[in-house]
Amino acid sequence: MTAVLLDQGLPFSTARLLIEQGVDAIHVFELGMGESVDEAILATARSQGRIVCTLGGGALVTVTAAGLRVRRLPVFSRQPG
């Protein structure tokens, strides 16, 4: 099972929604890391074997040991015009 650590960029409620779907999810606020720098969050995720998920620039970003993955979210994409 994939374990995820949700960054400050995602709503706290997201963790509960994922847990209800059977995902091993925790939010940085639950760990007392709501004000932590990215390096500390990445180190915590690595030590717990978790993937970091965050929002940035209209994309869902996941960080794993294998690298970075960016997926554009249509809701946040800018529309021409």
Kinemage of the C-alpha trace (Angstrom):
@kinemage 1
@onewidth
@group {chain A} dominant
@subgroup {mainchain}
@vectorlist {calphas} color= white
{ca met a 1} P 0.000 0.000 0.000
{ca thr a 2} L 1.199 3.490 -0.798
{ca ala a 3} L 1.666 5.756 2.185
{ca val a 4} L 1.373 9.501 1.614
{ca leu a 5} L 2.307 12.627 3.509
{ca leu a 6} L 0.172 15.625 2.550
{ca asp a 7} L 1.917 18.987 2.526
{ca gln a 8} L 0.525 22.330 3.693
{ca gly a 9} L -0.693 23.034 0.148
{ca leu a 10} L -3.484 20.473 0.495
{ca pro a 11} L -6.501 20.857 2.788
{ca phe a 12} L -6.302 18.976 6.081
{ca ser a 13} L -9.582 17.245 5.189
{ca thr a 14} L -7.871 15.530 2.242
{ca ala a 15} L -6.141 13.115 4.611
{ca arg a 16} L -9.480 11.987 6.057
{ca leu a 17} L -10.959 11.525 2.586
{ca leu a 18} L -8.000 9.378 1.526
{ca ile a 19} L -8.131 7.335 4.737
{ca glu a 20} L -11.818 6.629 4.097
{ca gln a 21} L -10.738 5.181 0.727
{ca gly a 22} L -8.171 2.913 2.383
{ca val a 23} L -5.078 5.042 1.751
{ca asp a 24} L -2.433 5.357 4.465
{ca ala a 25} L -2.449 9.170 4.577
{ca ile a 26} L -1.312 11.743 7.100
{ca his a 27} L -1.156 15.542 6.896
{ca val a 28} L 1.873 17.548 8.016
{ca phe a 29} L -0.344 19.342 10.562
{ca glu a 30} L -0.978 16.008 12.297
{ca leu a 31} L 2.776 15.696 12.771
{ca gly a 32} L 3.166 19.249 14.084
{ca met a 33} L 4.974 20.204 10.876
{ca gly a 34} L 2.558 22.826 9.548
{ca glu a 35} L 5.293 25.457 9.398
{ca ser a 36} L 8.168 23.154 8.421
{ca val a 37} L 10.461 23.745 5.468
{ca asp a 38} L 10.338 21.407 2.479
{ca glu a 39} L 13.595 19.695 3.400
{ca ala a 40} L 12.226 18.654 6.817
{ca ile a 41} L 8.991 17.392 5.267
{ca leu a 42} L 10.901 15.391 2.655
{ca ala a 43} L 13.174 13.911 5.336
{ca thr a 44} L 10.150 12.867 7.415
{ca ala a 45} L 8.461 11.290 4.409
{ca arg a 46} L 11.636 9.427 3.525
{ca ser a 47} L 12.076 8.116 7.077
{ca gln a 48} L 8.437 6.913 7.119
{ca gly a 49} L 8.499 5.487 3.585
{ca arg a 50} L 5.867 7.972 2.380
{ca ile a 51} L 5.270 9.886 -0.834
{ca val a 52} L 4.907 13.649 -0.393
{ca cys a 53} L 1.887 15.220 -2.103
{ca thr a 54} L 1.478 18.971 -2.461
{ca leu a 55} L -0.068 21.565 -4.737
{ca gly a 56} L 2.010 24.040 -6.644
{ca gly a 57} L 1.368 26.203 -9.668
{ca gly a 58} L -1.926 24.523 -10.511
{ca ala a 59} L -0.452 21.037 -10.343
{ca leu a 60} L -0.491 18.079 -7.996
{ca val a 61} L 3.136 17.298 -7.228
{ca thr a 62} L 4.317 14.000 -5.771
{ca val a 63} L 7.837 13.383 -4.574
{ca thr a 64} L 9.168 9.858 -4.155
{ca ala a 65} L 12.578 8.266 -3.867
{ca ala a 66} L 12.378 7.770 -7.641
{ca gly a 67} L 11.866 11.459 -8.344
{ca leu a 68} L 9.325 14.177 -8.902
{ca arg a 69} L 5.999 13.802 -10.710
{ca val a 70} L 3.842 16.736 -11.741
{ca arg a 71} L 0.247 16.373 -12.906
{ca arg a 72} L -1.688 19.421 -14.123
{ca leu a 73} L -5.072 19.804 -12.492
{ca pro a 74} L -7.763 21.109 -14.864
{ca val a 75} L -9.562 22.924 -12.066
{ca phe a 76} L -6.530 25.099 -11.457
{ca ser a 77} L -5.374 25.494 -15.057
{ca arg a 78} L -5.618 28.930 -16.522
{ca gln a 79} L -8.175 29.328 -19.250
{ca pro a 80} L -7.309 31.443 -22.289
{ca gly a 81} L -9.087 34.710 -22.668
